[in-house]
Amino acid sequence: MALEAGLLEILACPACHSPLDDRSAADTPELVCTGDDCGLAYPVRDGIPVLLVDEARRPA
């Protein structure tokens, strides 16, 4: 289930304030930070983005 386009436009990474890339169509839905030095991946649970740094997956 993809997020609304309007919602994605106003969301930003809480760590670095860069825009987020919607990967909610994947097997494990998440929003990934587009910042060069950040790259945190935030989970989307039941269609709701969990924008907590403690819940984010670190880049590999």
mmCIF file as Biopython writes it, N, C-alpha, C and O atoms, coordinates in Angstrom:
data_model
#
loop_
_atom_site.group_PDB
_atom_site.id
_atom_site.type_symbol
_atom_site.label_atom_id
_atom_site.label_alt_id
_atom_site.label_comp_id
_atom_site.label_asym_id
_atom_site.label_entity_id
_atom_site.label_seq_id
_atom_site.pdbx_PDB_ins_code
_atom_site.Cartn_x
_atom_site.Cartn_y
_atom_site.Cartn_z
_atom_site.occupancy
_atom_site.B_iso_or_equiv
_atom_site.auth_seq_id
_atom_site.auth_asym_id
_atom_site.pdbx_PDB_model_num
ATOM 1   N N  . MET A ? 1  ? 0.849  -1.178 0.000  1.0 0.0 1  A 1 
ATOM 2   C CA . MET A ? 1  ? 0.000  0.000  0.000  1.0 0.0 1  A 1 
ATOM 3   C C  . MET A ? 1  ? 0.893  1.240  0.000  1.0 0.0 1  A 1 
ATOM 4   O O  . MET A ? 1  ? 1.628  1.482  0.957  1.0 0.0 1  A 1 
ATOM 5   N N  . ALA A ? 2  ? 0.827  2.008  -1.060 1.0 0.0 2  A 1 
ATOM 6   C CA . ALA A ? 2  ? 1.664  3.202  -1.194 1.0 0.0 2  A 1 
ATOM 7   C C  . ALA A ? 2  ? 1.087  4.355  -0.367 1.0 0.0 2  A 1 
ATOM 8   O O  . ALA A ? 2  ? -0.121 4.449  -0.146 1.0 0.0 2  A 1 
ATOM 9   N N  . LEU A ? 3  ? 1.971  5.205  0.068  1.0 0.0 3  A 1 
ATOM 10  C CA . LEU A ? 3  ? 1.556  6.383  0.832  1.0 0.0 3  A 1 
ATOM 11  C C  . LEU A ? 3  ? 1.016  7.447  -0.116 1.0 0.0 3  A 1 
ATOM 12  O O  . LEU A ? 3  ? 1.355  7.466  -1.300 1.0 0.0 3  A 1 
ATOM 13  N N  . GLU A ? 4  ? 0.185  8.320  0.403  1.0 0.0 4  A 1 
ATOM 14  C CA . GLU A ? 4  ? -0.342 9.424  -0.400 1.0 0.0 4  A 1 
ATOM 15  C C  . GLU A ? 4  ? 0.801  10.328 -0.837 1.0 0.0 4  A 1 
ATOM 16  O O  . GLU A ? 4  ? 1.724  10.577 -0.062 1.0 0.0 4  A 1 
ATOM 17  N N  . ALA A ? 5  ? 0.749  10.820 -2.069 1.0 0.0 5  A 1 
ATOM 18  C CA . ALA A ? 5  ? 1.802  11.675 -2.602 1.0 0.0 5  A 1 
ATOM 19  C C  . ALA A ? 5  ? 1.945  12.952 -1.782 1.0 0.0 5  A 1 
ATOM 20  O O  . ALA A ? 5  ? 3.064  13.409 -1.548 1.0 0.0 5  A 1 
ATOM 21  N N  . GLY A ? 6  ? 0.855  13.525 -1.350 1.0 0.0 6  A 1 
ATOM 22  C CA . GLY A ? 6  ? 0.895  14.748 -0.553 1.0 0.0 6  A 1 
ATOM 23  C C  . GLY A ? 6  ? 1.584  14.544 0.780  1.0 0.0 6  A 1 
ATOM 24  O O  . GLY A ? 6  ? 2.289  15.429 1.263  1.0 0.0 6  A 1 
ATOM 25  N N  . LEU A ? 7  ? 1.382  13.374 1.377  1.0 0.0 7  A 1 
ATOM 26  C CA . LEU A ? 7  ? 2.026  13.065 2.652  1.0 0.0 7  A 1 
ATOM 27  C C  . LEU A ? 7  ? 3.530  12.915 2.466  1.0 0.0 7  A 1 
ATOM 28  O O  . LEU A ? 7  ? 4.311  13.422 3.272  1.0 0.0 7  A 1 
ATOM 29  N N  . LEU A ? 8  ? 3.931  12.234 1.426  1.0 0.0 8  A 1 
ATOM 30  C CA . LEU A ? 8  ? 5.356  12.009 1.177  1.0 0.0 8  A 1 
ATOM 31  C C  . LEU A ? 8  ? 6.094  13.320 0.926  1.0 0.0 8  A 1 
ATOM 32  O O  . LEU A ? 8  ? 7.271  13.441 1.264  1.0 0.0 8  A 1 
ATOM 33  N N  . GLU A ? 9  ? 5.421  14.291 0.341  1.0 0.0 9  A 1 
ATOM 34  C CA . GLU A ? 9  ? 6.049  15.593 0.059  1.0 0.0 9  A 1 
ATOM 35  C C  . GLU A ? 9  ? 6.408  16.355 1.328  1.0 0.0 9  A 1 
ATOM 36  O O  . GLU A ? 9  ? 7.374  17.118 1.329  1.0 0.0 9  A 1 
ATOM 37  N N  . ILE A ? 10 ? 5.654  16.168 2.408  1.0 0.0 10 A 1 
ATOM 38  C CA . ILE A ? 10 ? 5.927  16.934 3.625  1.0 0.0 10 A 1 
ATOM 39  C C  . ILE A ? 10 ? 6.769  16.179 4.642  1.0 0.0 10 A 1 
ATOM 40  O O  . ILE A ? 10 ? 7.252  16.771 5.607  1.0 0.0 10 A 1 
ATOM 41  N N  . LEU A ? 11 ? 6.953  14.862 4.434  1.0 0.0 11 A 1 
ATOM 42  C CA . LEU A ? 11 ? 7.768  14.082 5.362  1.0 0.0 11 A 1 
ATOM 43  C C  . LEU A ? 11 ? 9.246  14.260 5.063  1.0 0.0 11 A 1 
ATOM 44  O O  . LEU A ? 11 ? 9.641  14.409 3.906  1.0 0.0 11 A 1 
ATOM 45  N N  . ALA A ? 12 ? 10.063 14.244 6.116  1.0 0.0 12 A 1 
ATOM 46  C CA . ALA A ? 12 ? 11.510 14.337 5.973  1.0 0.0 12 A 1 
ATOM 47  C C  . ALA A ? 12 ? 12.159 13.449 7.030  1.0 0.0 12 A 1 
ATOM 48  O O  . ALA A ? 12 ? 11.542 13.096 8.035  1.0 0.0 12 A 1 
ATOM 49  N N  . CYS A ? 13 ? 13.396 13.103 6.782  1.0 0.0 13 A 1 
ATOM 50  C CA . CYS A ? 13 ? 14.153 12.285 7.725  1.0 0.0 13 A 1 
ATOM 51  C C  . CYS A ? 13 ? 14.325 13.063 9.030  1.0 0.0 13 A 1 
ATOM 52  O O  . CYS A ? 13 ? 14.799 14.199 9.007  1.0 0.0 13 A 1 
ATOM 53  N N  . PRO A ? 14 ? 13.948 12.472 10.162 1.0 0.0 14 A 1 
ATOM 54  C CA . PRO A ? 14 ? 14.108 13.181 11.433 1.0 0.0 14 A 1 
ATOM 55  C C  . PRO A ? 14 ? 15.569 13.383 11.831 1.0 0.0 14 A 1 
ATOM 56  O O  . PRO A ? 14 ? 15.866 14.259 12.643 1.0 0.0 14 A 1 
ATOM 57  N N  . ALA A ? 15 ? 16.478 12.597 11.280 1.0 0.0 15 A 1 
ATOM 58  C CA . ALA A ? 15 ? 17.895 12.705 11.641 1.0 0.0 15 A 1 
ATOM 59  C C  . ALA A ? 15 ? 18.605 13.822 10.876 1.0 0.0 15 A 1 
ATOM 60  O O  . ALA A ? 15 ? 19.366 14.594 11.460 1.0 0.0 15 A 1 
ATOM 61  N N  . CYS A ? 16 ? 18.353 13.907 9.556  1.0 0.0 16 A 1 
ATOM 62  C CA . CYS A ? 16 ? 19.110 14.882 8.746  1.0 0.0 16 A 1 
ATOM 63  C C  . CYS A ? 16 ? 18.222 15.830 7.946  1.0 0.0 16 A 1 
ATOM 64  O O  . CYS A ? 16 ? 18.732 16.745 7.300  1.0 0.0 16 A 1 
ATOM 65  N N  . HIS A ? 17 ? 16.920 15.635 7.975  1.0 0.0 17 A 1 
ATOM 66  C CA . HIS A ? 17 ? 15.921 16.490 7.311  1.0 0.0 17 A 1 
ATOM 67  C C  . HIS A ? 17 ? 15.944 16.395 5.786  1.0 0.0 17 A 1 
ATOM 68  O O  . HIS A ? 17 ? 15.436 17.291 5.111  1.0 0.0 17 A 1 
ATOM 69  N N  . SER A ? 18 ? 16.517 15.339 5.234  1.0 0.0 18 A 1 
ATOM 70  C CA . SER A ? 18 ? 16.500 15.104 3.789  1.0 0.0 18 A 1 
ATOM 71  C C  . SER A ? 18 ? 15.165 14.473 3.399  1.0 0.0 18 A 1 
ATOM 72  O O  . SER A ? 18 ? 14.474 13.910 4.248  1.0 0.0 18 A 1 
ATOM 73  N N  . PRO A ? 19 ? 14.795 14.566 2.108  1.0 0.0 19 A 1 
ATOM 74  C CA . PRO A ? 19 ? 13.561 13.915 1.643  1.0 0.0 19 A 1 
ATOM 75  C C  . PRO A ? 19 ? 13.652 12.392 1.804  1.0 0.0 19 A 1 
ATOM 76  O O  . PRO A ? 19 ? 14.738 11.825 1.922  1.0 0.0 19 A 1 
ATOM 77  N N  . LEU A ? 20 ? 12.490 11.755 1.805  1.0 0.0 20 A 1 
ATOM 78  C CA . LEU A ? 20 ? 12.415 10.305 1.940  1.0 0.0 20 A 1 
ATOM 79  C C  . LEU A ? 20 ? 11.949 9.672  0.644  1.0 0.0 20 A 1 
ATOM 80  O O  . LEU A ? 20 ? 11.116 10.238 -0.064 1.0 0.0 20 A 1 
ATOM 81  N N  . ASP A ? 21 ? 12.485 8.496  0.330  1.0 0.0 21 A 1 
ATOM 82  C CA . ASP A ? 21 ? 12.118 7.722  -0.856 1.0 0.0 21 A 1 
ATOM 83  C C  . ASP A ? 21 ? 11.137 6.633  -0.416 1.0 0.0 21 A 1 
ATOM 84  O O  . ASP A ? 21 ? 11.437 5.859  0.494  1.0 0.0 21 A 1 
ATOM 85  N N  . ASP A ? 22 ? 9.969  6.572  -1.055 1.0 0.0 22 A 1 
ATOM 86  C CA . ASP A ? 22 ? 8.923  5.620  -0.690 1.0 0.0 22 A 1 
ATOM 87  C C  . ASP A ? 22 ? 9.216  4.252  -1.287 1.0 0.0 22 A 1 
ATOM 88  O O  . ASP A ? 22 ? 9.208  4.077  -2.505 1.0 0.0 22 A 1 
ATOM 89  N N  . ARG A ? 23 ? 9.471  3.300  -0.425 1.0 0.0 23 A 1 
ATOM 90  C CA . ARG A ? 23 ? 9.662  1.917  -0.863 1.0 0.0 23 A 1 
ATOM 91  C C  . ARG A ? 23 ? 8.636  1.032  -0.173 1.0 0.0 23 A 1 
ATOM 92  O O  . ARG A ? 23 ? 8.934  -0.092 0.232  1.0 0.0 23 A 1 
ATOM 93  N N  . SER A ? 24 ? 7.428  1.557  -0.047 1.0 0.0 24 A 1 
ATOM 94  C CA . SER A ? 24 ? 6.376  0.834  0.667  1.0 0.0 24 A 1 
ATOM 95  C C  . SER A ? 24 ? 5.757  -0.277 -0.178 1.0 0.0 24 A 1 
ATOM 96  O O  . SER A ? 24 ? 4.975  -1.069 0.347  1.0 0.0 24 A 1 
ATOM 97  N N  . ALA A ? 25 ? 6.081  -0.360 -1.465 1.0 0.0 25 A 1 
ATOM 98  C CA . ALA A ? 25 ? 5.552  -1.429 -2.305 1.0 0.0 25 A 1 
ATOM 99  C C  . ALA A ? 25 ? 6.374  -2.708 -2.170 1.0 0.0 25 A 1 
ATOM 100 O O  . ALA A ? 25 ? 5.962  -3.753 -2.674 1.0 0.0 25 A 1 
ATOM 101 N N  . ALA A ? 26 ? 7.524  -2.651 -1.504 1.0 0.0 26 A 1 
ATOM 102 C CA . ALA A ? 26 ? 8.392  -3.812 -1.338 1.0 0.0 26 A 1 
ATOM 103 C C  . ALA A ? 26 ? 7.814  -4.782 -0.308 1.0 0.0 26 A 1 
ATOM 104 O O  . ALA A ? 26 ? 6.794  -4.505 0.322  1.0 0.0 26 A 1 
ATOM 105 N N  . ASP A ? 27 ? 8.484  -5.919 -0.149 1.0 0.0 27 A 1 
ATOM 106 C CA . ASP A ? 27 ? 8.043  -6.919 0.830  1.0 0.0 27 A 1 
ATOM 107 C C  . ASP A ? 27 ? 8.066  -6.364 2.243  1.0 0.0 27 A 1 
ATOM 108 O O  . ASP A ? 27 ? 7.175  -6.653 3.042  1.0 0.0 27 A 1 
ATOM 109 N N  . THR A ? 28 ? 9.084  -5.565 2.556  1.0 0.0 28 A 1 
ATOM 110 C CA . THR A ? 28 ? 9.173  -4.899 3.853  1.0 0.0 28 A 1 
ATOM 111 C C  . THR A ? 28 ? 9.047  -3.401 3.608  1.0 0.0 28 A 1 
ATOM 112 O O  . THR A ? 28 ? 10.041 -2.740 3.307  1.0 0.0 28 A 1 
ATOM 113 N N  . PRO A ? 29 ? 7.836  -2.854 3.732  1.0 0.0 29 A 1 
ATOM 114 C CA . PRO A ? 29 ? 7.627  -1.438 3.406  1.0 0.0 29 A 1 
ATOM 115 C C  . PRO A ? 29 ? 8.451  -0.515 4.302  1.0 0.0 29 A 1 
ATOM 116 O O  . PRO A ? 29 ? 8.525  -0.703 5.516  1.0 0.0 29 A 1 
ATOM 117 N N  . GLU A ? 30 ? 9.069  0.487  3.672  1.0 0.0 30 A 1 
ATOM 118 C CA . GLU A ? 30 ? 9.874  1.438  4.421  1.0 0.0 30 A 1 
ATOM 119 C C  . GLU A ? 30 ? 10.057 2.723  3.625  1.0 0.0 30 A 1 
ATOM 120 O O  . GLU A ? 30 ? 9.856  2.759  2.411  1.0 0.0 30 A 1 
ATOM 121 N N  . LEU A ? 31 ? 10.440 3.771  4.334  1.0 0.0 31 A 1 
ATOM 122 C CA . LEU A ? 31 ? 10.809 5.043  3.737  1.0 0.0 31 A 1 
ATOM 123 C C  . LEU A ? 31 ? 12.310 5.202  3.957  1.0 0.0 31 A 1 
ATOM 124 O O  . LEU A ? 31 ? 12.791 5.113  5.087  1.0 0.0 31 A 1 
ATOM 125 N N  . VAL A ? 32 ? 13.049 5.438  2.870  1.0 0.0 32 A 1 
ATOM 126 C CA . VAL A ? 32 ? 14.508 5.502  2.955  1.0 0.0 32 A 1 
ATOM 127 C C  . VAL A ? 32 ? 14.964 6.933  2.750  1.0 0.0 32 A 1 
ATOM 128 O O  . VAL A ? 32 ? 14.537 7.604  1.810  1.0 0.0 32 A 1 
ATOM 129 N N  . CYS A ? 33 ? 15.836 7.397  3.634  1.0 0.0 33 A 1 
ATOM 130 C CA . CYS A ? 33 ? 16.389 8.744  3.552  1.0 0.0 33 A 1 
ATOM 131 C C  . CYS A ? 33 ? 17.266 8.867  2.307  1.0 0.0 33 A 1 
ATOM 132 O O  . CYS A ? 33 ? 18.046 7.966  1.998  1.0 0.0 33 A 1 
ATOM 133 N N  . THR A ? 34 ? 17.134 9.979  1.602  1.0 0.0 34 A 1 
ATOM 134 C CA . THR A ? 34 ? 17.928 10.213 0.395  1.0 0.0 34 A 1 
ATOM 135 C C  . THR A ? 34 ? 19.206 10.992 0.683  1.0 0.0 34 A 1 
ATOM 136 O O  . THR A ? 34 ? 19.961 11.292 -0.241 1.0 0.0 34 A 1 
ATOM 137 N N  . GLY A ? 35 ? 19.459 11.319 1.926  1.0 0.0 35 A 1 
ATOM 138 C CA . GLY A ? 35 ? 20.668 12.042 2.301  1.0 0.0 35 A 1 
ATOM 139 C C  . GLY A ? 35 ? 21.917 11.213 2.035  1.0 0.0 35 A 1 
ATOM 140 O O  . GLY A ? 35 ? 21.930 10.009 2.293  1.0 0.0 35 A 1 
ATOM 141 N N  . ASP A ? 36 ? 22.970 11.849 1.520  1.0 0.0 36 A 1 
ATOM 142 C CA . ASP A ? 36 ? 24.204 11.141 1.168  1.0 0.0 36 A 1 
ATOM 143 C C  . ASP A ? 36 ? 24.861 10.471 2.368  1.0 0.0 36 A 1 
ATOM 144 O O  . ASP A ? 36 ? 25.365 9.355  2.245  1.0 0.0 36 A 1 
ATOM 145 N N  . ASP A ? 37 ? 24.865 11.116 3.505  1.0 0.0 37 A 1 
ATOM 146 C CA . ASP A ? 37 ? 25.560 10.593 4.674  1.0 0.0 37 A 1 
ATOM 147 C C  . ASP A ? 37 ? 24.650 9.851  5.644  1.0 0.0 37 A 1 
ATOM 148 O O  . ASP A ? 37 ? 25.129 9.304  6.638  1.0 0.0 37 A 1 
ATOM 149 N N  . CYS A ? 38 ? 23.363 9.822  5.380  1.0 0.0 38 A 1 
ATOM 150 C CA . CYS A ? 38 ? 22.406 9.239  6.326  1.0 0.0 38 A 1 
ATOM 151 C C  . CYS A ? 38 ? 21.937 7.865  5.856  1.0 0.0 38 A 1 
ATOM 152 O O  . CYS A ? 38 ? 22.471 6.846  6.292  1.0 0.0 38 A 1 
ATOM 153 N N  . GLY A ? 39 ? 20.949 7.831  4.977  1.0 0.0 39 A 1 
ATOM 154 C CA . GLY A ? 39 ? 20.453 6.583  4.412  1.0 0.0 39 A 1 
ATOM 155 C C  . GLY A ? 39 ? 19.630 5.711  5.335  1.0 0.0 39 A 1 
ATOM 156 O O  . GLY A ? 39 ? 19.432 4.534  5.035  1.0 0.0 39 A 1 
ATOM 157 N N  . LEU A ? 40 ? 19.136 6.245  6.457  1.0 0.0 40 A 1 
ATOM 158 C CA . LEU A ? 40 ? 18.315 5.450  7.366  1.0 0.0 40 A 1 
ATOM 159 C C  . LEU A ? 40 ? 17.029 4.998  6.669  1.0 0.0 40 A 1 
ATOM 160 O O  . LEU A ? 40 ? 16.476 5.719  5.839  1.0 0.0 40 A 1 
ATOM 161 N N  . ALA A ? 41 ? 16.565 3.803  7.017  1.0 0.0 41 A 1 
ATOM 162 C CA . ALA A ? 41 ? 15.326 3.260  6.465  1.0 0.0 41 A 1 
ATOM 163 C C  . ALA A ? 41 ? 14.309 3.138  7.591  1.0 0.0 41 A 1 
ATOM 164 O O  . ALA A ? 41 ? 14.522 2.401  8.554  1.0 0.0 41 A 1 
ATOM 165 N N  . TYR A ? 42 ? 13.207 3.861  7.465  1.0 0.0 42 A 1 
ATOM 166 C CA . TYR A ? 42 ? 12.163 3.891  8.487  1.0 0.0 42 A 1 
ATOM 167 C C  . TYR A ? 42 ? 11.036 2.940  8.089  1.0 0.0 42 A 1 
ATOM 168 O O  . TYR A ? 42 ? 10.582 2.973  6.946  1.0 0.0 42 A 1 
ATOM 169 N N  . PRO A ? 43 ? 10.580 2.095  9.012  1.0 0.0 43 A 1 
ATOM 170 C CA . PRO A ? 43 ? 9.525  1.135  8.682  1.0 0.0 43 A 1 
ATOM 171 C C  . PRO A ? 43 ? 8.171  1.823  8.479  1.0 0.0 43 A 1 
ATOM 172 O O  . PRO A ? 43 ? 7.902  2.891  9.029  1.0 0.0 43 A 1 
ATOM 173 N N  . VAL A ? 44 ? 7.338  1.176  7.677  1.0 0.0 44 A 1 
ATOM 174 C CA . VAL A ? 44 ? 5.941  1.588  7.505  1.0 0.0 44 A 1 
ATOM 175 C C  . VAL A ? 44 ? 5.104  0.429  8.013  1.0 0.0 44 A 1 
ATOM 176 O O  . VAL A ? 44 ? 5.125  -0.661 7.442  1.0 0.0 44 A 1 
ATOM 177 N N  . ARG A ? 45 ? 4.365  0.670  9.094  1.0 0.0 45 A 1 
ATOM 178 C CA . ARG A ? 45 ? 3.554  -0.378 9.710  1.0 0.0 45 A 1 
ATOM 179 C C  . ARG A ? 45 ? 2.073  -0.040 9.566  1.0 0.0 45 A 1 
ATOM 180 O O  . ARG A ? 45 ? 1.616  1.012  10.015 1.0 0.0 45 A 1 
ATOM 181 N N  . ASP A ? 46 ? 1.340  -0.936 8.941  1.0 0.0 46 A 1 
ATOM 182 C CA . ASP A ? 46 ? -0.098 -0.743 8.708  1.0 0.0 46 A 1 
ATOM 183 C C  . ASP A ? 46 ? -0.380 0.570  7.996  1.0 0.0 46 A 1 
ATOM 184 O O  . ASP A ? 46 ? -1.371 1.240  8.284  1.0 0.0 46 A 1 
ATOM 185 N N  . GLY A ? 47 ? 0.507  0.938  7.055  1.0 0.0 47 A 1 
ATOM 186 C CA . GLY A ? 47 ? 0.326  2.154  6.280  1.0 0.0 47 A 1 
ATOM 187 C C  . GLY A ? 47 ? 0.756  3.426  6.982  1.0 0.0 47 A 1 
ATOM 188 O O  . GLY A ? 47 ? 0.548  4.521  6.459  1.0 0.0 47 A 1 
ATOM 189 N N  . ILE A ? 48 ? 1.356  3.299  8.163  1.0 0.0 48 A 1 
ATOM 190 C CA . ILE A ? 48 ? 1.775  4.467  8.952  1.0 0.0 48 A 1 
ATOM 191 C C  . ILE A ? 48 ? 3.291  4.474  9.073  1.0 0.0 48 A 1 
ATOM 192 O O  . ILE A ? 48 ? 3.871  3.522  9.595  1.0 0.0 48 A 1 
ATOM 193 N N  . PRO A ? 49 ? 3.953  5.547  8.593  1.0 0.0 49 A 1 
ATOM 194 C CA . PRO A ? 49 ? 5.408  5.626  8.723  1.0 0.0 49 A 1 
ATOM 195 C C  . PRO A ? 49 ? 5.820  5.819  10.180 1.0 0.0 49 A 1 
ATOM 196 O O  . PRO A ? 49 ? 5.256  6.655  10.885 1.0 0.0 49 A 1 
ATOM 197 N N  . VAL A ? 50 ? 6.799  5.048  10.621 1.0 0.0 50 A 1 
ATOM 198 C CA . VAL A ? 50 ? 7.326  5.153  11.983 1.0 0.0 50 A 1 
ATOM 199 C C  . VAL A ? 50 ? 8.652  5.921  11.881 1.0 0.0 50 A 1 
ATOM 200 O O  . VAL A ? 50 ? 9.709  5.330  11.658 1.0 0.0 50 A 1 
ATOM 201 N N  . LEU A ? 51 ? 8.578  7.235  12.047 1.0 0.0 51 A 1 
ATOM 202 C CA . LEU A ? 51 ? 9.737  8.099  11.852 1.0 0.0 51 A 1 
ATOM 203 C C  . LEU A ? 51 ? 10.486 8.341  13.159 1.0 0.0 51 A 1 
ATOM 204 O O  . LEU A ? 51 ? 10.637 9.476  13.608 1.0 0.0 51 A 1 
ATOM 205 N N  . LEU A ? 52 ? 10.943 7.258  13.748 1.0 0.0 52 A 1 
ATOM 206 C CA . LEU A ? 52 ? 11.734 7.312  14.971 1.0 0.0 52 A 1 
ATOM 207 C C  . LEU A ? 52 ? 13.131 6.786  14.645 1.0 0.0 52 A 1 
ATOM 208 O O  . LEU A ? 52 ? 13.272 5.693  14.096 1.0 0.0 52 A 1 
ATOM 209 N N  . VAL A ? 53 ? 14.150 7.551  14.977 1.0 0.0 53 A 1 
ATOM 210 C CA . VAL A ? 53 ? 15.522 7.148  14.670 1.0 0.0 53 A 1 
ATOM 211 C C  . VAL A ? 53 ? 15.848 5.815  15.335 1.0 0.0 53 A 1 
ATOM 212 O O  . VAL A ? 53 ? 16.572 5.003  14.761 1.0 0.0 53 A 1 
ATOM 213 N N  . ASP A ? 54 ? 15.330 5.581  16.527 1.0 0.0 54 A 1 
ATOM 214 C CA . ASP A ? 54 ? 15.580 4.318  17.232 1.0 0.0 54 A 1 
ATOM 215 C C  . ASP A ? 54 ? 14.971 3.113  16.525 1.0 0.0 54 A 1 
ATOM 216 O O  . ASP A ? 54 ? 15.444 1.990  16.703 1.0 0.0 54 A 1 
ATOM 217 N N  . GLU A ? 55 ? 13.934 3.329  15.730 1.0 0.0 55 A 1 
ATOM 218 C CA . GLU A ? 55 ? 13.267 2.245  14.991 1.0 0.0 55 A 1 
ATOM 219 C C  . GLU A ? 55 ? 13.844 2.053  13.591 1.0 0.0 55 A 1 
ATOM 220 O O  . GLU A ? 55 ? 13.522 1.069  12.925 1.0 0.0 55 A 1 
ATOM 221 N N  . ALA A ? 56 ? 14.687 2.970  13.137 1.0 0.0 56 A 1 
ATOM 222 C CA . ALA A ? 56 ? 15.206 2.940  11.770 1.0 0.0 56 A 1 
ATOM 223 C C  . ALA A ? 56 ? 16.280 1.869  11.602 1.0 0.0 56 A 1 
ATOM 224 O O  . ALA A ? 56 ? 17.012 1.536  12.534 1.0 0.0 56 A 1 
ATOM 225 N N  . ARG A ? 57 ? 16.347 1.344  10.380 1.0 0.0 57 A 1 
ATOM 226 C CA . ARG A ? 57 ? 17.375 0.381  10.009 1.0 0.0 57 A 1 
ATOM 227 C C  . ARG A ? 57 ? 18.559 1.159  9.449  1.0 0.0 57 A 1 
ATOM 228 O O  . ARG A ? 57 ? 18.390 2.034  8.599  1.0 0.0 57 A 1 
ATOM 229 N N  . ARG A ? 58 ? 19.744 0.840  9.924  1.0 0.0 58 A 1 
ATOM 230 C CA . ARG A ? 58 ? 20.962 1.500  9.447  1.0 0.0 58 A 1 
ATOM 231 C C  . ARG A ? 58 ? 21.325 0.956  8.069  1.0 0.0 58 A 1 
ATOM 232 O O  . ARG A ? 58 ? 21.046 -0.205 7.771  1.0 0.0 58 A 1 
ATOM 233 N N  . PRO A ? 59 ? 21.949 1.788  7.222  1.0 0.0 59 A 1 
ATOM 234 C CA . PRO A ? 59 ? 22.348 1.290  5.898  1.0 0.0 59 A 1 
ATOM 235 C C  . PRO A ? 59 ? 23.414 0.208  6.022  1.0 0.0 59 A 1 
ATOM 236 O O  . PRO A ? 59 ? 24.223 0.207  6.950  1.0 0.0 59 A 1 
ATOM 237 N N  . ALA A ? 60 ? 23.393 -0.703 5.070  1.0 0.0 60 A 1 
ATOM 238 C CA . ALA A ? 60 ? 24.351 -1.825 5.095  1.0 0.0 60 A 1 
ATOM 239 C C  . ALA A ? 60 ? 25.754 -1.390 4.719  1.0 0.0 60 A 1 
ATOM 240 O O  . ALA A ? 60 ? 26.669 -2.212 4.694  1.0 0.0 60 A 1 
#
